[in-house]
């Protein structure tokens, strides 16, 4: 016999699953919206020399704000405006150099009419995200992004499935634009200077020791001088270079210990005869997380960083401890 408490728990879970299932169905139907109109919208927005202004009514207004924020974070300048505020002065924020995106499931709300009229009079390019082909928004839009008719949760009256579809379509637009503009991780990092995400996007260039902190030693130096530099820099390795300042190898504490087991005296040997040639090096724009993974895999504690375009020009070094601390 099922207790009342268990029965209530099952009913709650059933409701939750029902909401999710309706939204999953909406997203599956949304795939048909990735068509020629979607392609035209992406190409048009990419050519925009000003801002992408996004506006929605009610819950669609909240979706508009999120889409705008995502666009801005991936290289397409954007801001959102309130549909109601547009009737009280905010229309002045939109110029004919902007692209206007209006979001409305029905496409017939009263708040939209003033905005559409303003866009027509001022020849502002309009992209409509709407479900009803007979709506004023659909008919007035230069590019029509049709989202499917969906079943809402809560007796079919609470905007849920429709707003999920709107948000997903906005994300699809944002990422398509990001890829078209070749907006990469380094560009993304510029717009996210703080927080955990910023740490994940740090590069070797952000963290490496440079200039006089690099334990450089000429390959023709004797080991007795090399050992002094090793002790002075306290990094556990030396970066060996030739007379042109180009990298020819490294010498680590581990190398030194192994050499001393085989030979009693090393002081009068030139370092080029004892160093490890072809050391592991990484490019300056490599993500710190990738470098740390590589160092763990190779079981090394230091790594040389080379300047882009010249693998033998070492411009920095990284110790595994500094990498770990920077990613906490």
PyMOL commands that set and color helices and strands:
alter all, ss='L'
color gray80, all
select helices_A, chain A and resi 4-33+36-47+59-73+83-86+90-93+110-121+136-140+153-156+161-180+185-190+195-200+204-207+211-213+223-233+253-262+271-273+288-298+320-326
alter helices_A, ss='H'
color red, helices_A
select strands_A, chain A and resi 52-56+78-82+99-104+125-130+143-146+216-218+237-241+247-252+281-283+302-307+310-319
alter strands_A, ss='S'
color yellow, strands_A
deselect
rebuild
show_as cartoon
